Amino acid sequence: MAATNEVIVAMVPFFDYSHLNSLFDLARFIASHNIPVHFLSFVDMNRNLELRLKGSLGASNIHFENLLRPSSPTEKDVRDGVPSILMFLKKLTKPIKEICVQLSTKARKLVIIHDLIMSEQVLEVNALLNVKSYMFHTGSTFSRYSSLKQTIPDIVDDDDDHVKLIEKMQDEFPLLEPHEKYCFQMELDNTDIQNSGEIINSCREMEGKYPDLLAKVKGKPLWAFGPFHMLLESHSNSSSNITRHDQCLEFLDKQDANSVIFVSFGSTTTLSQEQINEIALGLEQSNHRFIWVLRKGDNSEKLKEKDVKIELPEGFEERVEGRGVVVNWAPQLEILGHSSTGGFMSHCGWNSCIESISMGVPVATWPISYDQPFNAIFLTNLLKIGISVKSWSHRNDLITASTIEKSVKTLMGTIEGVEMRQRAVELSKQIKNSVRSGGRARKDMESFISHIIE
């Protein structure tokens, strides 16, 4: 057992659940190796995570360090044009440093695993002699490699397939905005110098050569041992105990195999009322069974408008009663793992992608922001387990009910859809073998554990 005066791991997540949950899964796995892990987050988030820990392997080795949520930006900050998120994070630098410095005095080595977005918050701590820092990326290696290629054009591209893909797609291939290139350049110029390596929630069975291509570009060790949720053998059991009476799962229990499409655009997306109407009509006209998660996006500016409401077309729920369920939250992983789920219409956030891939479910891609257009291309053009509902070049267009209807019918009711599902199932089997004892991803994880306790 690693004593507290040997190695301590400090986790510094970004405070969005799509980021935080992945890092927490990693924390649980590291803790299961008898390594003390200190998780730095806000009180309310830590409280929710602590509830998930009950009865889990390694729970006694996870310690929660509470951070006070910073106050909102001042009026002067707003007038000066300082982005609110930067001001928010800047106020966390001092308390994060204080906690990490204190932890460093209790261990021979303090290992900091931090979200990419939190790089600036740990820079000063990295200067301590007994600290090693590792950057965690929530995105895919394909999206990061594609983005860095645009940021540093003189990178020698050893991947002819990547070049051919860009040439084939032409205007359909996503281009970074100037501010996005700036962010990637800042990452290369400043934060990478301080890091001892990088961790990706992915694996080579899933992304092929791209983890190694990215490692070559970055010039740092890279560990790809995801999907993290599959590394935890107790994960499915603990989740199913919580959600066994869920409305969505009860609905799925009554359906035929591969007969239901799951529709969800993540926790940060707010659709326009006009687009909601088109989705509703498209699902209705498809005559396929569905579960649709419809909600206002977390932290959306639209949430601040008190008069903004989400409404379904009049009579919609009555017309689809018995074959469609509309909810504002759903246990996504359990739904994707259910035998009745045959497709997933998704915004293509990487967490959603890896959950769908690992469960063998093909995807109708609808990218909305960030790295999602790259993930959509990865699913449709490389893995060939998805169809495009909305391409990135048409990201500002209203997607009509007829387009949505056609996409659902293609994914759920054609030979093309069956073949995509077969490829997805085969890939899922390979990934499951990879995370098992002796598998490639499991070995990569074990090599990381050995590395940090040296």
C-alpha positions as CSV (number, residue, x, y, z in Angstrom):
1,M,0.0,0.0,0.0
2,A,1.3,3.4,-0.9
3,A,1.8,5.4,2.3
4,T,0.8,9.0,2.6
5,N,4.5,10.0,2.9
6,E,5.2,8.3,-0.4
7,V,2.9,9.4,-3.2
8,I,-0.3,11.5,-3.1
9,V,-2.4,12.3,-6.2
10,A,-4.2,15.7,-6.4
11,M,-7.0,15.9,-9.0
12,V,-7.8,19.4,-10.4
13,P,-10.9,19.2,-12.6
14,F,-12.6,21.8,-14.6
15,F,-16.0,22.5,-13.0
16,D,-18.3,21.2,-15.7
17,Y,-19.8,17.8,-15.1
18,S,-18.8,16.6,-18.6
19,H,-15.2,17.2,-17.6
20,L,-15.4,16.5,-13.9
21,N,-17.1,13.0,-14.2
22,S,-14.3,11.6,-16.4
23,L,-11.6,12.8,-14.1
24,F,-13.5,11.4,-11.1
25,D,-13.7,8.0,-12.8
26,L,-10.0,8.1,-13.2
27,A,-9.6,9.2,-9.5
28,R,-11.6,6.1,-8.4
29,F,-9.4,3.8,-10.5
30,I,-6.2,5.2,-9.1
31,A,-7.5,5.1,-5.6
32,S,-8.3,1.4,-6.1
33,H,-4.6,0.8,-6.3
34,N,-4.2,2.0,-2.6
35,I,-3.0,5.5,-3.7
36,P,-4.5,8.4,-1.8
37,V,-6.3,10.8,-4.1
38,H,-7.4,14.3,-3.2
39,F,-10.1,15.7,-5.4
40,L,-10.4,19.5,-5.5
41,S,-13.8,20.8,-6.3
42,F,-16.7,22.9,-5.0
43,V,-18.7,21.8,-1.9
44,D,-21.9,20.9,-3.8
45,M,-20.0,19.0,-6.5
46,N,-17.9,17.1,-3.9
47,R,-21.1,16.2,-2.0
48,N,-22.7,14.7,-5.1
49,L,-19.5,12.8,-6.0
50,E,-19.2,11.5,-2.4
51,L,-22.7,9.9,-2.7
52,R,-21.5,8.0,-5.8
53,L,-18.6,6.6,-3.9
54,K,-20.6,4.6,-1.3
55,G,-19.5,1.0,-1.5
56,S,-17.1,1.6,-4.4
57,L,-13.6,0.0,-4.7
58,G,-11.0,2.4,-3.2
59,A,-13.5,4.8,-1.7
60,S,-11.6,5.1,1.5
61,N,-8.6,6.4,-0.5
62,I,-10.5,9.4,-2.0
63,H,-10.4,12.6,0.0
64,F,-12.4,15.7,-1.0
65,E,-10.9,19.1,-0.8
66,N,-13.5,21.8,-0.9
67,L,-13.1,25.0,-2.8
68,L,-15.2,28.1,-2.3
69,R,-17.1,29.1,-5.4
70,P,-15.7,32.5,-6.5
71,S,-18.0,35.5,-6.7
72,S,-19.3,36.8,-10.0
73,P,-17.1,39.2,-12.1
74,T,-17.3,42.8,-11.0
75,E,-18.9,45.5,-13.2
76,K,-15.5,46.8,-13.9
77,D,-14.4,43.4,-15.2
78,V,-17.4,43.3,-17.5
79,R,-16.7,46.9,-18.7
80,D,-13.1,46.0,-19.4
81,G,-14.2,43.0,-21.5
82,V,-12.5,40.4,-19.3
83,P,-14.2,37.0,-20.1
84,S,-16.1,35.9,-17.1
85,I,-14.7,32.4,-17.2
86,L,-11.1,33.7,-17.1
87,M,-11.9,35.8,-14.0
88,F,-13.7,32.9,-12.4
89,L,-10.7,30.6,-12.9
90,K,-8.1,33.3,-11.9
91,K,-9.8,33.5,-8.5
92,L,-9.2,29.8,-7.9
93,T,-5.5,29.9,-8.5
94,K,-4.5,30.8,-4.9
95,P,-6.8,28.3,-3.0
96,I,-5.7,25.5,-5.4
97,K,-2.0,26.4,-4.9
98,E,-2.5,26.5,-1.1
99,I,-4.0,23.0,-1.0
100,C,-1.4,21.5,-3.3
101,V,1.5,23.1,-1.4
102,Q,0.1,21.6,1.8
103,L,-0.3,18.2,0.2
104,S,3.3,18.3,-1.1
105,T,4.6,18.6,2.4
106,K,3.0,15.2,3.3
107,A,4.4,13.2,0.5
108,R,7.7,12.2,-1.2
109,K,6.0,13.0,-4.5
110,L,2.8,14.9,-5.2
111,V,1.3,13.9,-8.6
112,I,-1.1,16.5,-10.0
113,I,-3.5,15.5,-12.7
114,H,-5.3,18.5,-14.0
115,D,-7.8,19.3,-16.7
116,L,-6.3,21.1,-19.7
117,I,-8.5,24.2,-18.9
118,M,-7.0,24.3,-15.4
119,S,-3.4,24.5,-16.6
120,E,-2.8,28.1,-15.5
121,Q,-4.1,27.2,-12.0
122,V,-1.3,24.7,-11.3
123,L,1.6,26.4,-13.0
124,E,3.2,27.8,-9.8
125,V,2.8,24.5,-8.0
126,N,4.6,22.7,-10.8
127,A,7.8,24.5,-9.8
128,L,8.0,22.6,-6.5
129,L,10.7,20.0,-6.5
130,N,8.6,17.0,-5.5
131,V,5.7,17.7,-7.9
132,K,5.0,16.0,-11.2
133,S,2.1,17.3,-13.3
134,Y,0.0,15.5,-15.9
135,M,-2.5,17.1,-18.2
136,F,-5.8,15.5,-18.8
137,H,-7.7,16.0,-22.1
138,T,-11.5,15.4,-22.2
139,G,-11.5,15.3,-26.0
140,S,-10.4,12.7,-28.6
141,T,-6.8,12.4,-29.9
142,F,-8.2,12.7,-33.4
143,S,-9.7,16.1,-32.6
144,R,-6.6,17.4,-30.9
145,Y,-4.3,16.2,-33.6
146,S,-6.5,17.8,-36.3
147,S,-6.6,21.0,-34.3
148,L,-2.9,21.2,-33.7
149,K,-2.2,20.5,-37.4
150,Q,-4.1,23.8,-38.1
151,T,-2.3,25.6,-35.3
152,I,1.2,24.5,-36.4
153,P,1.1,24.1,-40.2
154,D,4.7,23.1,-40.5
155,I,4.2,19.9,-38.6
156,V,5.4,17.0,-40.7
157,D,2.3,14.9,-41.3
158,D,3.1,11.2,-41.2
159,D,-0.5,10.3,-41.7
160,D,-1.4,10.2,-45.4
161,D,-4.9,9.1,-44.5
162,H,-5.5,12.3,-42.5
163,V,-4.3,14.4,-45.5
164,K,-6.5,12.5,-47.9
165,L,-9.5,12.9,-45.5
166,I,-9.1,16.7,-45.5
167,E,-8.7,16.8,-49.3
168,K,-11.8,14.6,-49.7
169,M,-14.0,16.7,-47.3
170,Q,-12.7,20.1,-48.5
171,D,-15.0,22.8,-47.0
172,E,-16.8,20.2,-44.8
173,F,-13.6,19.7,-42.7
174,P,-13.8,22.0,-39.6
175,L,-11.5,25.0,-39.5
176,L,-10.5,26.5,-36.2
177,E,-11.5,30.1,-35.4
178,P,-8.5,32.5,-34.7
179,H,-9.2,32.5,-31.0
180,E,-9.2,28.7,-31.0
181,K,-5.8,28.6,-32.7
182,Y,-4.5,31.1,-30.1
183,C,-5.6,28.8,-27.3
184,F,-3.9,25.8,-28.8
185,Q,-0.7,27.8,-29.3
186,M,-0.8,29.0,-25.7
187,E,-1.1,25.4,-24.6
188,L,2.0,24.5,-26.6
189,D,4.1,27.6,-25.6
190,N,3.3,27.7,-21.9
191,T,1.6,24.8,-20.1
192,D,3.2,21.9,-21.9
193,I,6.7,22.9,-20.7
194,Q,5.5,22.2,-17.1
195,N,3.9,18.8,-17.8
196,S,5.4,15.4,-17.5
197,G,2.9,13.8,-19.8
198,E,-0.7,13.6,-20.9
199,I,-3.7,11.4,-20.3
200,I,-6.5,10.8,-22.7
201,N,-9.9,9.2,-22.1
202,S,-9.6,6.9,-25.1
203,C,-7.7,3.9,-26.3
204,R,-5.8,2.7,-29.4
205,E,-8.6,0.1,-30.2
206,M,-10.9,3.1,-30.5
207,E,-8.7,5.7,-32.1
208,G,-6.0,3.6,-33.9
209,K,-2.9,5.5,-34.7
210,Y,-4.0,8.9,-33.4
211,P,-2.8,8.6,-29.8
212,D,0.7,7.9,-31.1
213,L,0.5,10.7,-33.7
214,L,-0.5,13.2,-31.1
215,A,2.2,12.1,-28.7
216,K,4.8,12.6,-31.5
217,V,3.5,16.1,-32.2
218,K,3.5,17.1,-28.5
219,G,6.8,15.4,-27.7
220,K,5.5,14.1,-24.4
221,P,4.5,10.7,-23.0
222,L,0.8,10.0,-23.6
223,W,-1.3,7.4,-21.9
224,A,-4.6,6.4,-23.5
225,F,-6.3,3.9,-21.3
226,G,-10.0,4.7,-21.6
227,P,-12.9,4.4,-21.5
228,F,-12.5,5.2,-17.9
229,H,-16.1,4.1,-17.0
230,M,-15.2,0.6,-18.3
231,L,-12.1,0.4,-16.1
232,L,-14.2,0.4,-13.0
233,E,-15.8,-3.1,-12.7
234,S,-18.2,-1.8,-10.0
235,H,-19.3,1.1,-12.2
236,S,-22.3,-0.6,-13.9
237,N,-23.5,-2.2,-10.7
238,S,-23.5,1.0,-8.7
239,S,-25.2,2.9,-11.5
240,S,-27.9,0.3,-12.1
241,N,-28.8,0.2,-8.5
242,I,-29.6,3.9,-8.7
243,T,-31.5,3.9,-11.9
244,R,-33.3,0.5,-12.0
245,H,-36.7,2.1,-11.6
246,D,-36.0,4.9,-14.1
247,Q,-38.8,5.7,-16.5
248,C,-36.6,5.4,-19.5
249,L,-35.2,2.0,-18.5
250,E,-38.7,0.7,-17.8
251,F,-39.8,1.9,-21.3
252,L,-36.8,0.1,-22.9
253,D,-37.6,-3.1,-21.0
254,K,-40.8,-3.4,-23.0
255,Q,-39.3,-2.8,-26.5
256,D,-37.7,-5.1,-29.1
257,A,-34.0,-5.3,-29.5
258,N,-32.4,-2.3,-31.3
259,S,-35.8,-0.7,-31.8
260,V,-35.3,2.6,-29.9
261,I,-33.3,5.7,-30.9
262,F,-31.9,7.8,-28.0
263,V,-31.9,11.5,-28.7
264,S,-29.7,13.8,-26.5
265,F,-27.6,16.9,-27.1
266,G,-25.7,17.0,-23.9
267,S,-26.0,19.1,-20.7
268,T,-24.9,22.5,-22.2
269,T,-27.0,22.8,-25.3
270,T,-30.1,24.9,-25.5
271,L,-32.1,24.4,-28.8
272,S,-34.3,27.1,-30.3
273,Q,-38.0,26.6,-30.1
274,E,-38.1,26.4,-33.9
275,Q,-35.6,23.6,-33.9
276,I,-37.4,21.7,-31.1
277,N,-40.5,21.8,-33.2
278,E,-38.7,20.3,-36.2
279,I,-37.1,17.5,-34.1
280,A,-40.5,16.6,-32.6
281,L,-42.1,16.4,-36.0
282,G,-39.2,14.5,-37.5
283,L,-39.3,11.9,-34.6
284,E,-43.1,11.6,-35.0
285,Q,-43.0,11.1,-38.7
286,S,-40.2,8.5,-38.5
287,N,-42.6,6.1,-36.8
288,H,-39.7,4.7,-34.8
289,R,-39.6,4.4,-31.0
290,F,-37.5,7.0,-29.2
291,I,-36.3,8.5,-25.9
292,W,-35.7,12.2,-26.2
293,V,-33.8,14.2,-23.5
294,L,-35.0,17.8,-23.8
295,R,-33.6,20.4,-21.5
296,K,-32.1,23.9,-21.2
297,G,-28.4,23.8,-21.3
298,D,-26.5,24.3,-18.1
299,N,-24.9,27.7,-17.9
300,S,-26.7,28.8,-21.0
301,E,-27.2,32.6,-21.5
302,K,-30.8,31.7,-22.4
303,L,-31.4,30.5,-18.8
304,K,-31.1,34.1,-17.6
305,E,-34.1,35.0,-19.7
306,K,-37.0,34.3,-17.4
307,D,-39.5,34.2,-20.2
308,V,-37.7,31.5,-22.1
309,K,-39.6,28.2,-22.0
310,I,-39.1,24.8,-23.6
311,E,-42.4,23.7,-25.2
312,L,-43.3,20.7,-27.3
313,P,-45.7,21.1,-30.3
314,E,-49.4,21.0,-29.2
315,G,-50.6,17.4,-29.0
316,F,-47.2,15.9,-29.7
317,E,-47.0,13.8,-26.5
318,E,-50.5,12.4,-27.0
319,R,-49.7,11.4,-30.6
320,V,-46.5,9.6,-29.7
321,E,-47.8,8.0,-26.5
322,G,-46.6,4.5,-26.2
323,R,-43.7,4.8,-28.6
324,G,-41.9,7.9,-27.4
325,V,-40.6,9.2,-24.1
326,V,-39.6,12.9,-23.5
327,V,-37.6,13.6,-20.3
328,N,-35.3,16.4,-19.0
329,W,-32.7,13.9,-17.7
330,A,-31.9,10.3,-18.4
331,P,-29.2,7.7,-17.3
332,Q,-27.4,7.9,-20.6
333,L,-24.8,5.1,-20.1
334,E,-27.5,2.6,-19.0
335,I,-29.7,3.6,-21.9
336,L,-26.9,3.1,-24.4
337,G,-26.1,-0.3,-22.8
338,H,-29.7,-1.5,-23.0
339,S,-30.4,-4.1,-25.7
340,S,-33.4,-2.2,-26.9
341,T,-31.4,0.9,-27.9
342,G,-30.4,0.7,-31.5
343,G,-29.2,4.3,-32.3
344,F,-28.1,7.5,-30.7
345,M,-28.7,11.0,-32.1
346,S,-26.0,13.1,-30.5
347,H,-24.2,16.4,-30.3
348,C,-21.0,14.3,-30.4
349,G,-19.4,15.5,-27.2
350,W,-16.5,13.1,-26.6
351,N,-18.0,11.6,-23.4
352,S,-21.1,10.7,-25.4
353,C,-19.0,9.3,-28.2
354,I,-17.0,7.0,-26.1
355,E,-20.1,5.8,-24.2
356,S,-21.9,5.1,-27.5
357,I,-18.8,3.4,-29.1
358,S,-18.1,1.3,-26.0
359,M,-21.8,0.1,-25.9
360,G,-21.8,-0.7,-29.6
361,V,-24.5,1.9,-30.6
362,P,-24.2,3.7,-34.0
363,V,-24.7,7.5,-34.0
364,A,-26.7,10.1,-36.0
365,T,-24.2,13.0,-35.6
366,W,-25.3,16.6,-34.9
367,P,-22.2,18.6,-33.8
368,I,-22.9,21.9,-32.1
369,S,-19.7,23.4,-30.8
370,Y,-16.1,22.9,-29.6
371,D,-14.4,19.7,-30.7
372,Q,-17.8,18.1,-31.7
373,P,-17.4,18.5,-35.5
374,F,-14.1,16.6,-35.4
375,N,-15.7,13.8,-33.3
376,A,-18.6,13.6,-35.8
377,I,-16.1,13.1,-38.7
378,F,-14.3,10.5,-36.7
379,L,-17.5,8.5,-36.2
380,T,-18.8,8.9,-39.8
381,N,-15.8,8.9,-42.0
382,L,-13.2,6.9,-40.1
383,L,-15.0,4.4,-37.8
384,K,-18.0,4.3,-40.2
385,I,-20.5,3.8,-37.4
386,G,-22.5,7.0,-37.9
387,I,-24.5,9.1,-40.3
388,S,-24.5,12.9,-40.5
389,V,-27.7,14.7,-39.6
390,K,-26.1,18.1,-39.6
391,S,-22.7,18.9,-41.1
392,W,-20.4,21.6,-39.6
393,S,-20.6,23.7,-42.7
394,H,-24.4,24.0,-42.1
395,R,-24.1,24.5,-38.3
396,N,-26.2,27.7,-38.4
397,D,-29.0,26.2,-40.5
398,L,-32.3,25.0,-39.2
399,I,-32.5,21.2,-39.6
400,T,-35.9,20.3,-41.0
401,A,-38.2,17.6,-39.8
402,S,-37.8,15.7,-43.1
403,T,-34.0,15.6,-42.7
404,I,-34.4,14.3,-39.1
405,E,-37.0,11.8,-40.2
406,K,-34.7,10.5,-43.0
407,S,-31.8,10.2,-40.6
408,V,-33.7,8.2,-38.1
409,K,-35.1,5.9,-40.7
410,T,-31.7,5.3,-42.2
411,L,-30.1,4.6,-38.9
412,M,-32.9,2.4,-37.5
413,G,-34.5,0.8,-40.5
414,T,-32.1,0.2,-43.4
415,I,-29.3,-2.2,-44.3
416,E,-26.9,0.7,-44.0
417,G,-28.0,1.1,-40.4
418,V,-27.6,-2.6,-39.7
419,E,-24.1,-2.6,-41.1
420,M,-23.1,0.4,-39.0
421,R,-24.5,-1.3,-35.9
422,Q,-22.5,-4.4,-36.7
423,R,-19.3,-2.4,-36.9
424,A,-20.1,-0.6,-33.7
425,V,-20.8,-3.9,-31.9
426,E,-17.5,-5.4,-33.1
427,L,-15.6,-2.3,-32.0
428,S,-17.3,-2.5,-28.6
429,K,-16.0,-6.1,-28.2
430,Q,-12.5,-5.0,-29.0
431,I,-12.6,-2.1,-26.5
432,K,-14.1,-4.3,-23.7
433,N,-11.2,-6.8,-24.3
434,S,-8.7,-4.0,-24.1
435,V,-9.8,-2.8,-20.7
436,R,-9.9,-6.3,-19.2
437,S,-6.9,-7.8,-17.4
438,G,-4.1,-8.3,-19.9
439,G,-5.7,-6.0,-22.5
440,R,-3.8,-3.1,-24.1
441,A,-5.7,-0.3,-22.4
442,R,-5.4,-2.0,-19.0
443,K,-1.6,-2.4,-19.5
444,D,-1.3,1.2,-20.4
445,M,-3.2,2.1,-17.2
446,E,-0.9,-0.1,-15.2
447,S,2.2,1.4,-16.8
448,F,0.9,4.9,-15.7
449,I,0.3,3.7,-12.1
450,S,3.9,2.2,-12.0
451,H,5.2,5.5,-13.5
452,I,3.7,7.8,-10.9
453,I,4.7,5.7,-7.9
454,E,8.4,5.5,-8.9
